[in-house]
Amino acid sequence: MVGEAVRFVSRWRSAGRASAQGADRAPEFPQEGGLGNRQYEVVIPGKVFCRVWPRVVRCARVACGLVWTASDPRPGVDDWPPACPACGNKAGNRQLQFVFAHRCGEVAQMQPPRSCPRNHTTFKLDDRASRFRDFRWECMTCGFPYGVQWNCNNPSCSYSDKYMQPLLHSAGAAHVGQGFTLVNATSAEEARRAAAPTYTVAVLGRWLEEITEDEFRRLTDGLTTDVPPEVLSSIEVMEANGLHDAARALRARFMPVDVGVLKDQVRKALGLEPDSDAVRQIATQLHTFRRVLNLERVDIDRLEREARNPERLRLYNRYRGALVNAGFDPATSCLIGDLPVTYVAVGYSRTGFTPDEADLVPYRGRAGRGAAVSTLLYANPTQAEALLFQLDPERVHRWLVRNGLVTNAALMDAGGVRRWLLQLLGQGDGEVFHRDTRPAEGDPEGPVYELFGLLHSLAHQLLRALAVDSGYSETSLSEYLFPHDLAFALYPNGGAEFSLGALRTVIEQNLDAVVTRAKENDSCLYDPNCMLSSEGADLGCLLLPETACQHWNRNLSRWHLFGDPEGDRVGYWDPAL
């Protein structure tokens, strides 16, 4: 979790520097590298304590209307709102919910001025206008008017514009939570494996099927075995006589893997250097997906084995056809009964959602009584049902070639779509999945960006269809993408309403209807303008609420799915593909 948080902050800083050269848009976070990771603490909050804020109160008496800043109320002792200090009125006094916020993260109460030019100190607020900029403070003694504005007083603020934006304290832009979701976060055992020097080459070797599961564990556990001479002789005899499977079984059981040889096999197959940081991140993502597939799941094979009657068996047979027609792999499309999902809150921003709009501010505090003040990461672990879909690599292969994103020869030389994808990712900086804009023509990351857009658009289209047939609303479902494996999961998010076994019901009764609905729903309320000007992605079709989208609605297009109006782009669901 700490490693992912460090990468999250690093990406925020990089994007901030791209928008303003030399700017640090996460100035209060530890610097990457060195001892920076040790300055984070992961906390699962058990309780939330809050104080009354903002403490600005208005007297309810029309003849008075005084606005003042009240003291902190003592719980169980002081009334809230308090009595007016000018007229003593207690009935109906209102707490004003307006605040000032700045892009650096500073926030302040909308409190009245200290005094007017004649040194009067009592003010009321004229907020009858429909816009904040038309609000006015009015001196209750001489009537002198003041504009409602405030400047940032944060000494560490790096912005030249100190004007603070007036907002409701509950407005979405007043506190924008920034974080990420982890699926199947590593256990203590898996973390130990990931720390092994041979972890990356072991994951890639297992993914390439160059080593067995037992050899993978032996490499990541650091175990070796003395091999008896008779075993070595048996292996040689078996290999000489063509019994390669039996020889491989004996080798996997008794012989430690030669790491140097395995590295050479990985380099030859993928063209990657297993010791690089980018390739290690790729290995982590690949292993996460493999561990998800090892969870208890309900797939099409199991449904067919457990079908209670011939009608159900015929239904599950139709599932295969529906998934194949939609370009999904029926062998890996399944229900995960208890998918571990953890949301990690890294920090927050104010008045902006992205690094070009605002700073990322950390949560600072003590993880426990007596502990040192550190940068806190708040984790919220849950278990959820999830539907997992993986794209058919052969159909993706055809889609890439037909759209001129890569040649057929390049994919064949790489050994298929997934190997080609890993080769490109290992040579880049790993940020292509987080790009907000399409790469320029000729950019080597362009094909990967478009492929990610296809995967992301498919996830949104399936989520919208699932919302119709599962009983969950779109705001109650979330996506999690596994781009390295061309797969995604759809699951109820932490704020979802209770619905017992809704996704299991879907896979048992109407998965084909969900997939078919997604494939056939090619229109939008705002067409033809949406298809022409937005590449088929707006609030009437692919765009989802921020609670549902892991990637903030980046890189979405119905052109990926259905083709473009000019006929230059081939959609993934084009019948001719």
VEXTORBA-63708 format. One record per residue (C-alpha): residue in one letter; x, y, z. Coordinates in Angstrom, 3 decimals, padded with zeros to 6 digits. Example, Ala and Ser with C-alpha at 12.3 -4.5 7.8 and 13.67 -1.06 7.14 Angstrom:
<recs>
REC  resn         X         Y         Z
REC     A   012.300  -004.500   007.800
REC     S   013.670  -001.060   007.140
</recs>
This chain:
<recs>
REC  resn         X         Y         Z
REC     M   000.000   000.000   000.000
REC     V   002.825   002.378   000.848
REC     G   004.536   001.619  -002.458
REC     E   001.359   002.347  -004.413
REC     A   000.845   005.562  -002.426
REC     V   004.393   006.711  -003.242
REC     R   003.738   006.061  -006.941
REC     F   000.425   007.947  -006.693
REC     V   002.175   011.006  -005.217
REC     S   004.961   010.725  -007.796
REC     R   002.423   010.755  -010.646
REC     W   000.692   013.785  -009.108
REC     R   004.026   015.619  -008.947
REC     S   004.910   014.689  -012.532
REC     A   001.549   015.897  -013.851
REC     G   001.913   019.112  -011.847
REC     R   005.350   019.808  -013.308
REC     A   003.924   019.242  -016.786
REC     S   001.324   021.979  -016.216
REC     A   003.656   024.429  -014.425
REC     Q   007.371   023.895  -014.952
REC     G   009.266   023.413  -011.694
REC     A   006.126   023.334  -009.546
REC     D   005.718   020.790  -006.757
REC     R   002.017   020.017  -006.455
REC     A   002.527   017.702  -003.462
REC     P   004.902   019.843  -001.357
REC     E   003.998   018.393   002.059
REC     F   004.526   014.753   001.110
REC     P   007.853   012.966   001.716
REC     Q   010.205   012.928  -001.259
REC     E   010.437   009.664  -003.182
REC     G   013.401   007.408  -002.534
REC     G   015.712   007.142   000.436
REC     L   013.831   007.073   003.738
REC     G   010.672   008.607   002.270
REC     N   008.670   005.361   002.423
REC     R   009.304   005.071   006.171
REC     Q   007.459   008.330   006.793
REC     Y   004.101   006.742   005.891
REC     E   001.775   004.852   008.223
REC     V  -001.230   002.787   007.110
REC     V  -004.234   003.195   009.412
REC     I  -007.644   001.516   009.391
REC     P  -009.835   004.096   011.162
REC     G  -012.217   002.786   013.785
REC     K  -013.881   006.038   014.852
REC     V  -014.224   009.533   013.454
REC     F  -014.164   012.528   015.794
REC     C  -015.230   015.963   014.594
REC     R  -015.671   019.483   015.889
REC     V  -018.288   022.072   015.001
REC     W  -016.929   024.057   012.050
REC     P  -017.259   026.642   010.650
REC     R  -018.191   028.424   013.896
REC     V  -019.744   031.467   012.166
REC     V  -023.314   032.094   013.370
REC     R  -026.081   034.513   012.307
REC     C  -028.756   035.837   014.625
REC     A  -032.251   034.874   013.480
REC     R  -033.907   038.124   014.601
REC     V  -034.638   040.254   011.510
REC     A  -034.057   043.411   013.495
REC     C  -030.596   042.198   014.491
REC     G  -028.995   039.768   011.975
REC     L  -025.559   039.966   013.632
REC     V  -022.908   037.592   012.282
REC     W  -020.178   036.532   014.711
REC     T  -017.555   033.834   015.265
REC     A  -018.554   031.663   018.211
REC     S  -016.299   029.767   020.582
REC     D  -015.955   025.971   020.456
REC     P  -018.977   024.483   022.260
REC     R  -018.269   022.110   025.147
REC     P  -019.991   018.762   024.419
REC     G  -023.025   018.295   026.627
REC     V  -022.585   021.707   028.265
REC     D  -023.024   024.532   025.743
REC     D  -026.007   024.985   023.455
REC     W  -025.492   025.137   019.706
REC     P  -026.138   027.510   018.039
REC     P  -025.361   029.902   020.928
REC     A  -027.282   032.981   021.943
REC     C  -026.664   036.197   020.023
REC     P  -024.064   038.336   021.873
REC     A  -025.792   041.538   020.702
REC     C  -029.496   040.948   021.458
REC     G  -029.442   037.703   023.437
REC     N  -031.737   035.862   021.006
REC     K  -031.500   032.041   021.193
REC     A  -034.314   030.880   018.902
REC     G  -033.486   029.971   015.327
REC     N  -029.885   031.206   015.134
REC     R  -028.148   029.621   012.133
REC     Q  -024.636   028.329   011.562
REC     L  -023.357   029.737   008.254
REC     Q  -021.860   026.991   006.100
REC     F  -019.748   029.167   003.815
REC     V  -015.953   028.790   003.692
REC     F  -013.014   030.051   001.658
REC     A  -010.743   027.475   000.000
REC     H  -007.468   027.813  -001.880
REC     R  -005.680   025.550  -004.351
REC     C  -002.829   024.945  -001.909
REC     G  -005.300   023.255   000.459
REC     E  -005.834   026.161   002.848
REC     V  -009.389   026.620   004.140
REC     A  -010.857   029.458   006.231
REC     Q  -014.174   030.439   007.743
REC     M  -016.203   033.168   006.038
REC     Q  -015.996   035.417   009.092
REC     P  -016.942   039.118   009.197
REC     P  -014.321   041.903   008.944
REC     R  -012.610   043.065   012.136
REC     S  -013.911   046.629   011.749
REC     C  -015.153   049.186   009.250
REC     P  -013.277   052.474   008.478
REC     R  -015.046   054.089   011.473
REC     N  -013.894   051.248   013.777
REC     H  -017.337   049.711   014.183
REC     T  -017.101   045.956   014.829
REC     T  -020.591   044.529   014.250
REC     F  -021.634   043.237   010.820
REC     K  -024.426   041.376   009.118
REC     L  -024.287   039.442   005.841
REC     D  -026.409   040.232   002.812
REC     D  -026.473   036.868   001.004
REC     R  -029.730   037.294  -000.895
REC     A  -027.886   037.330  -004.246
REC     S  -027.604   034.134  -006.276
REC     R  -023.813   034.425  -006.698
REC     F  -021.095   034.466  -004.054
REC     R  -019.375   037.435  -005.673
REC     D  -022.489   039.557  -005.040
REC     F  -022.593   038.823  -001.283
REC     R  -021.852   041.849   000.928
REC     W  -020.885   042.473   004.542
REC     E  -022.744   045.468   005.972
REC     C  -021.720   047.430   009.064
REC     M  -024.660   047.397   011.465
REC     T  -023.758   050.845   012.813
REC     C  -022.931   052.972   009.751
REC     G  -024.026   050.718   006.862
REC     F  -020.553   050.611   005.224
REC     P  -020.479   047.734   002.661
REC     Y  -017.637   045.235   002.230
REC     G  -017.122   042.672  -000.517
REC     V  -016.929   039.079   000.644
REC     Q  -013.386   037.904  -000.134
REC     W  -010.318   036.446   001.524
REC     N  -006.680   035.832   000.613
REC     C  -004.607   032.758   001.434
REC     N  -002.333   033.185   004.458
REC     N  -000.597   029.809   004.188
REC     P   003.173   030.583   004.438
REC     S   004.086   027.480   002.392
REC     C   001.679   028.299  -000.457
REC     S   003.580   028.502  -003.763
REC     Y   000.789   030.058  -005.841
REC     S   001.085   033.702  -006.863
REC     D  -002.711   034.068  -006.945
REC     K  -003.792   034.144  -003.287
REC     Y  -007.505   034.692  -003.952
REC     M  -009.566   032.091  -002.064
REC     Q  -012.706   030.669  -003.615
REC     P  -015.953   030.938  -001.599
REC     L  -017.770   027.614  -001.260
REC     L  -020.230   025.730   000.875
REC     H  -018.212   023.687   003.380
REC     S  -020.006   020.563   002.105
REC     A  -019.348   021.314  -001.594
REC     G  -017.593   018.621  -003.591
REC     A  -014.725   020.993  -004.439
REC     A  -014.176   022.000  -000.779
REC     H  -012.593   018.624   000.029
REC     V  -011.749   016.296  -002.866
REC     G  -010.583   012.955  -001.535
REC     Q  -007.661   011.558  -003.523
REC     G  -006.698   007.898  -003.374
REC     F  -006.719   004.578  -005.158
REC     T  -008.265   001.130  -004.964
REC     L  -006.289  -002.067  -004.518
REC     V  -007.804  -005.426  -005.362
REC     N  -006.493  -008.439  -003.472
REC     A  -003.843  -006.424  -001.650
REC     T  -000.818  -008.488  -000.725
REC     S  -000.819  -010.452   002.501
REC     A   002.240  -010.559   004.770
REC     E   003.338  -013.782   003.033
REC     E   002.948  -012.283  -000.439
REC     A   004.778  -009.147   000.660
REC     R   007.713  -011.282   001.734
REC     R   007.662  -012.994  -001.653
REC     A   007.549  -009.646  -003.449
REC     A   010.626  -008.522  -001.516
REC     A   012.689  -011.440  -002.842
REC     P   015.405  -010.433  -005.341
REC     T   014.143  -013.088  -007.748
REC     Y   010.473  -012.021  -007.508
REC     T   010.240  -010.208  -010.855
REC     V   011.944  -012.879  -012.930
REC     A   009.924  -015.576  -011.115
REC     V   006.585  -013.863  -011.886
REC     L   007.493  -013.310  -015.533
REC     G   008.822  -016.848  -015.858
REC     R   005.598  -018.234  -014.412
REC     W   003.515  -015.977  -016.680
REC     L   005.471  -017.255  -019.680
REC     E   005.040  -020.824  -018.344
REC     E   008.801  -021.316  -018.290
REC     I   008.581  -022.518  -014.674
REC     T   005.987  -024.364  -012.596
REC     E   004.072  -023.098  -009.573
REC     D   006.365  -025.077  -007.301
REC     E   009.442  -023.544  -008.934
REC     F   007.914  -020.084  -008.591
REC     R   007.407  -020.574  -004.869
REC     R   010.873  -022.032  -004.476
REC     L   012.405  -018.987  -006.161
REC     T   010.442  -016.452  -004.139
REC     D   010.931  -018.355  -000.883
REC     G   014.664  -018.633  -001.483
REC     L   014.627  -022.427  -001.020
REC     T   017.121  -024.834  -002.587
REC     T   017.417  -028.601  -002.538
REC     D   020.390  -030.974  -002.825
REC     V   019.657  -033.172  -005.837
REC     P   020.524  -036.908  -005.497
REC     P   022.748  -038.221  -008.348
REC     E   020.209  -040.907  -009.261
REC     V   017.601  -038.191  -009.879
REC     L   019.957  -036.366  -012.238
REC     S   020.579  -039.621  -014.120
REC     S   016.836  -040.316  -014.353
REC     I   016.183  -036.853  -015.785
REC     E   018.899  -037.334  -018.414
REC     V   017.505  -040.746  -019.443
REC     M   013.936  -039.417  -019.667
REC     E   014.954  -036.447  -021.804
REC     A   017.042  -038.701  -024.078
REC     N   014.026  -040.936  -024.622
REC     G   011.534  -038.123  -025.279
REC     L   009.787  -038.279  -021.885
REC     H   009.947  -034.526  -021.488
REC     D   006.878  -034.126  -019.233
REC     A   008.158  -036.682  -016.749
REC     A   011.635  -035.139  -016.830
REC     R   010.150  -031.676  -016.236
REC     A   008.152  -032.982  -013.255
REC     L   011.294  -034.435  -011.651
REC     R   013.274  -031.277  -012.393
REC     A   010.554  -029.105  -010.811
REC     R   010.519  -031.283  -007.696
REC     F   014.221  -031.682  -007.039
REC     M   016.219  -029.089  -008.938
REC     P   016.490  -025.408  -008.034
REC     V   015.840  -023.030  -010.923
REC     D   018.854  -021.434  -012.540
REC     V   017.969  -017.740  -012.191
REC     G   020.478  -016.687  -014.828
REC     V   018.978  -019.054  -017.384
REC     L   015.454  -017.884  -016.483
REC     K   016.458  -014.230  -016.931
REC     D   017.812  -015.051  -020.380
REC     Q   014.515  -016.777  -021.242
REC     V   012.543  -013.704  -020.113
REC     R   014.797  -011.343  -022.084
REC     K   014.450  -013.491  -025.192
REC     A   010.653  -013.812  -024.904
REC     L   009.788  -010.233  -023.902
REC     G   012.849  -008.149  -024.707
REC     L   012.772  -006.737  -021.166
REC     E   015.397  -006.344  -018.456
REC     P   013.924  -008.096  -015.365
REC     D   015.941  -005.938  -012.939
REC     S   014.375  -002.593  -013.969
REC     D   011.806  -000.777  -011.782
REC     A   009.259  -000.569  -014.631
REC     V   009.389  -004.332  -015.191
REC     R   009.073  -004.977  -011.455
REC     Q   005.836  -002.930  -011.408
REC     I   004.571  -004.957  -014.363
REC     A   005.360  -008.175  -012.496
REC     T   003.432  -006.937  -009.460
REC     Q   000.346  -006.263  -011.597
REC     L   000.578  -009.635  -013.347
REC     H   000.895  -011.471  -010.057
REC     T  -002.080  -009.586  -008.588
REC     F  -004.299  -010.796  -011.422
REC     R  -002.996  -014.350  -011.074
REC     R  -003.815  -014.308  -007.357
REC     V  -007.330  -013.061  -008.167
REC     L  -007.818  -016.046  -010.483
REC     N  -006.727  -018.319  -007.635
REC     L  -009.589  -017.100  -005.424
REC     E  -012.776  -019.131  -005.054
REC     R  -014.786  -018.454  -008.201
REC     V  -017.804  -019.510  -010.194
REC     D  -016.959  -019.865  -013.886
REC     I  -018.879  -021.246  -016.860
REC     D  -017.400  -024.734  -016.433
REC     R  -018.621  -024.884  -012.841
REC     L  -022.060  -023.591  -013.779
REC     E  -022.392  -026.323  -016.403
REC     R  -021.229  -029.023  -013.980
REC     E  -023.677  -027.898  -011.310
REC     A  -026.652  -027.174  -013.597
REC     R  -029.796  -028.465  -011.869
REC     N  -031.782  -029.221  -015.013
REC     P  -031.421  -029.286  -018.823
REC     E  -032.874  -025.769  -019.177
REC     R  -030.133  -024.338  -016.976
REC     L  -027.480  -026.246  -018.897
REC     R  -028.748  -024.799  -022.172
REC     L  -028.683  -021.320  -020.599
REC     Y  -025.053  -021.728  -019.559
REC     N  -024.163  -022.998  -023.014
REC     R  -025.613  -019.735  -024.365
REC     Y  -023.323  -017.829  -021.999
REC     R  -020.318  -019.081  -023.936
REC     G  -021.719  -017.889  -027.234
REC     A  -022.683  -014.478  -025.839
REC     L  -019.216  -013.942  -024.354
REC     V  -017.413  -015.054  -027.513
REC     N  -019.602  -012.827  -029.705
REC     A  -018.806  -009.871  -027.434
REC     G  -015.069  -010.540  -027.578
REC     F  -014.586  -011.931  -024.061
REC     D  -012.767  -015.104  -023.043
REC     P  -015.364  -017.522  -021.568
REC     A  -012.607  -019.514  -019.839
REC     T  -011.704  -016.668  -017.449
REC     S  -014.977  -014.710  -017.268
REC     C  -016.367  -015.586  -013.850
REC     L  -017.783  -014.495  -010.499
REC     I  -015.362  -013.953  -007.609
REC     G  -017.368  -014.552  -004.453
REC     D  -015.191  -012.656  -001.963
REC     L  -012.877  -010.252  -003.735
REC     P  -010.724  -008.294  -001.233
REC     V  -011.033  -004.612  -002.149
REC     T  -009.146  -001.886  -000.266
REC     Y  -009.585   001.831  -000.838
REC     V  -006.547   003.821   000.308
REC     A  -007.045   007.542   000.967
REC     V  -003.734   009.271   000.208
REC     G  -004.746   012.891   000.732
REC     Y  -007.064   015.573  -000.563
REC     S  -007.217   018.671  -002.740
REC     R  -009.384   021.779  -002.632
REC     T  -011.093   023.703  -005.456
REC     G  -009.666   021.261  -007.999
REC     F  -009.630   017.580  -008.875
REC     T  -006.365   017.222  -010.827
REC     P  -002.682   018.254  -010.441
REC     D  -003.039   021.125  -012.891
REC     E  -005.790   022.583  -010.698
REC     A  -004.657   022.109  -007.088
REC     D  -002.056   020.737  -004.655
REC     L  -002.291   017.290  -003.101
REC     V  -002.387   017.652   000.700
REC     P  -001.526   014.758   003.037
REC     Y  -003.288   013.560   006.159
REC     R  -000.880   014.136   009.035
REC     G  -001.171   012.691   012.505
REC     R  -000.215   009.893   014.875
REC     A  -000.983   006.301   013.996
REC     G  -001.210   005.478   017.707
REC     R  -000.951   007.028   021.147
REC     G   002.588   008.240   021.759
REC     A   003.685   007.615   018.156
REC     A   005.512   010.226   016.099
REC     V   003.583   012.462   013.699
REC     S   003.723   010.918   010.205
REC     T   001.954   010.924   006.864
REC     L  -001.147   008.765   007.294
REC     L  -002.769   006.564   004.679
REC     Y  -006.338   005.661   005.607
REC     A  -007.309   002.172   004.397
REC     N  -010.841   000.819   004.084
REC     P  -010.753  -002.952   003.387
REC     T  -013.937  -004.751   002.312
REC     Q  -015.019  -008.031   000.708
REC     A  -017.224  -007.880  -002.376
REC     E  -018.705  -010.032  -005.085
REC     A  -017.196  -009.236  -008.462
REC     L  -017.788  -010.183  -012.078
REC     L  -014.510  -010.645  -013.930
REC     F  -014.197  -010.274  -017.702
REC     Q  -011.077  -010.862  -019.804
REC     L  -010.797  -009.820  -023.443
REC     D  -010.212  -012.389  -026.169
REC     P  -006.579  -011.743  -027.247
REC     E  -007.266  -012.928  -030.804
REC     R  -010.075  -010.400  -031.265
REC     V  -007.899  -007.668  -029.729
REC     H  -005.178  -008.687  -032.191
REC     R  -007.560  -008.185  -035.135
REC     W  -008.871  -004.879  -033.716
REC     L  -005.366  -003.454  -033.377
REC     V  -004.369  -004.501  -036.910
REC     R  -007.603  -003.332  -038.592
REC     N  -007.241   000.099  -036.985
REC     G  -003.636   000.447  -038.099
REC     L  -002.308   000.649  -034.543
REC     V   000.209  -002.137  -035.069
REC     T   001.092  -004.515  -037.876
REC     N   000.197  -008.158  -037.885
REC     A   003.881  -009.016  -038.294
REC     A   004.819  -007.034  -035.156
REC     L   002.247  -008.882  -033.060
REC     M   003.288  -012.256  -034.443
REC     D   006.971  -011.503  -033.839
REC     A   006.211  -010.503  -030.240
REC     G   004.337  -013.746  -029.599
REC     G   000.832  -012.312  -029.344
REC     V  -000.996  -009.270  -028.027
REC     R  -000.199  -009.689  -024.356
REC     R   003.540  -010.181  -024.902
REC     W   003.566  -007.215  -027.295
REC     L   001.815  -005.097  -024.640
REC     L   004.309  -006.058  -021.943
REC     Q   007.218  -005.257  -024.226
REC     L   005.925  -001.716  -024.821
REC     L   005.057  -001.127  -021.169
REC     G   008.466  -002.301  -020.004
REC     Q   010.189   000.211  -022.282
REC     G   008.081   003.205  -021.133
REC     D   007.652   005.042  -017.859
REC     G   004.483   003.174  -016.855
REC     E   002.331   006.315  -016.982
REC     V   000.483   005.659  -020.254
REC     F  -002.598   004.398  -018.367
REC     H  -002.849   007.744  -016.549
REC     R  -002.559   010.074  -019.542
REC     D  -005.355   012.603  -019.959
REC     T  -004.693   013.338  -023.635
REC     R  -004.078   011.165  -026.673
REC     P  -000.363   010.841  -027.596
REC     A   000.797   012.558  -030.759
REC     E   000.808   010.557  -033.968
REC     G   003.900   008.382  -034.111
REC     D   004.324   008.266  -030.334
REC     P   005.264   004.661  -029.410
REC     E   002.788   004.814  -026.518
REC     G  -000.087   005.612  -028.893
REC     P  -001.209   002.002  -029.524
REC     V  -001.114   001.217  -025.779
REC     Y  -003.176   004.336  -025.041
REC     E  -005.812   003.258  -027.582
REC     L  -005.845  -000.307  -026.244
REC     F  -006.358   000.985  -022.718
REC     G  -009.205   003.164  -024.045
REC     L  -010.852   000.052  -025.506
REC     L  -010.593  -001.814  -022.192
REC     H  -011.858   001.176  -020.206
REC     S  -014.791   001.781  -022.575
REC     L  -015.778  -001.905  -022.421
REC     A  -015.745  -001.774  -018.614
REC     H  -018.070   001.252  -018.579
REC     Q  -020.416  -000.260  -021.140
REC     L  -020.665  -003.510  -019.153
REC     L  -021.150  -001.608  -015.880
REC     R  -024.069   000.349  -017.343
REC     A  -025.697  -002.873  -018.552
REC     L  -025.046  -004.577  -015.219
REC     A  -026.810  -001.746  -013.396
REC     V  -030.002  -002.651  -015.255
REC     D  -029.974  -006.370  -014.438
REC     S  -028.290  -006.565  -011.016
REC     G  -030.406  -004.285  -008.837
REC     Y  -027.444  -001.990  -008.168
REC     S  -027.403   001.585  -009.432
REC     E  -024.477   002.928  -011.445
REC     T  -023.304   004.917  -008.411
REC     S  -023.179   001.705  -006.358
REC     L  -020.915  -000.203  -008.757
REC     S  -017.218   000.289  -009.428
REC     E  -014.644  -000.933  -011.906
REC     Y  -011.140  -002.264  -011.419
REC     L  -008.959  -002.624  -014.505
REC     F  -006.180  -005.158  -015.015
REC     P  -004.748  -003.588  -018.199
REC     H  -001.639  -005.794  -018.274
REC     D  -003.920  -008.827  -018.615
REC     L  -006.652  -007.123  -020.722
REC     A  -009.223  -007.758  -017.999
REC     F  -011.516  -005.848  -015.635
REC     A  -013.715  -006.541  -012.605
REC     L  -017.065  -004.950  -011.723
REC     Y  -018.066  -004.943  -008.057
REC     P  -020.316  -003.100  -005.555
REC     N  -018.354  -000.223  -004.036
REC     G  -018.086   000.530  -000.325
REC     G  -021.080   002.873  -000.390
REC     A  -023.390   000.413  -002.152
REC     E  -026.813  -000.361  -000.793
REC     F  -027.295  -003.834   000.650
REC     S  -028.162  -006.508  -001.911
REC     L  -027.534  -010.119  -000.983
REC     G  -025.925  -012.160  -003.750
REC     A  -027.035  -009.844  -006.567
REC     L  -024.032  -010.555  -008.801
REC     R  -024.228  -014.289  -008.141
REC     T  -027.835  -014.121  -009.314
REC     V  -026.636  -012.417  -012.490
REC     I  -024.119  -015.122  -013.342
REC     E  -026.608  -017.867  -012.508
REC     Q  -029.570  -016.429  -014.402
REC     N  -028.887  -013.660  -016.927
REC     L  -025.207  -013.069  -017.714
REC     D  -025.965  -013.431  -021.421
REC     A  -028.611  -010.683  -021.162
REC     V  -026.112  -008.305  -019.534
REC     V  -023.455  -008.912  -022.191
REC     T  -025.981  -008.665  -025.028
REC     R  -027.461  -005.440  -023.625
REC     A  -023.988  -003.875  -023.480
REC     K  -023.197  -004.888  -027.051
REC     E  -026.497  -003.709  -028.536
REC     N  -026.753  -000.392  -026.672
REC     D  -024.909   001.663  -029.288
REC     S  -026.851   004.926  -028.933
REC     C  -026.779   007.967  -026.669
REC     L  -029.418   010.469  -025.640
REC     Y  -027.246   013.233  -027.099
REC     D  -026.519   011.646  -030.470
REC     P  -025.563   012.590  -033.130
REC     N  -023.676   015.423  -031.402
REC     C  -022.085   013.088  -028.842
REC     M  -020.783   010.664  -031.483
REC     L  -019.437   013.476  -033.645
REC     S  -017.911   015.877  -031.118
REC     S  -017.077   013.726  -028.081
REC     E  -016.144   010.430  -029.759
REC     G  -019.273   008.995  -028.201
REC     A  -018.500   009.664  -024.538
REC     D  -020.633   011.996  -022.438
REC     L  -023.122   011.899  -019.564
REC     G  -025.739   010.185  -021.713
REC     C  -023.568   007.130  -022.402
REC     L  -020.075   006.175  -021.214
REC     L  -019.325   008.760  -018.520
REC     L  -019.984   007.418  -015.015
REC     P  -020.120   009.005  -011.537
REC     E  -016.717   009.400  -009.881
REC     T  -017.630   006.686  -007.339
REC     A  -017.859   004.172  -010.176
REC     C  -014.810   005.030  -012.284
REC     Q  -011.330   004.101  -011.135
REC     H  -009.706   006.334  -013.765
REC     W  -011.802   009.542  -013.579
REC     N  -013.537   008.936  -016.940
REC     R  -010.240   009.157  -018.861
REC     N  -009.846   007.832  -022.384
REC     L  -013.400   006.721  -023.191
REC     S  -014.914   006.424  -026.655
REC     R  -017.780   004.564  -028.292
REC     W  -015.635   004.705  -031.421
REC     H  -013.571   001.925  -029.811
REC     L  -016.702  -000.217  -029.544
REC     F  -018.824   000.637  -032.573
REC     G  -016.533   002.520  -034.964
REC     D  -016.597   006.185  -035.940
REC     P  -019.226   007.939  -038.102
REC     E  -016.801   008.300  -041.037
REC     G  -016.065   004.584  -041.150
REC     D  -012.325   005.082  -040.610
REC     R  -012.264   003.291  -037.262
REC     V  -013.313  -000.334  -036.782
REC     G  -015.217  -001.021  -033.560
REC     Y  -014.434  -003.963  -031.300
REC     W  -018.052  -005.059  -031.730
REC     D  -018.093  -004.657  -035.503
REC     P  -019.682  -007.871  -036.879
REC     A  -017.008  -007.991  -039.590
REC     L  -014.185  -008.160  -037.046
</recs>
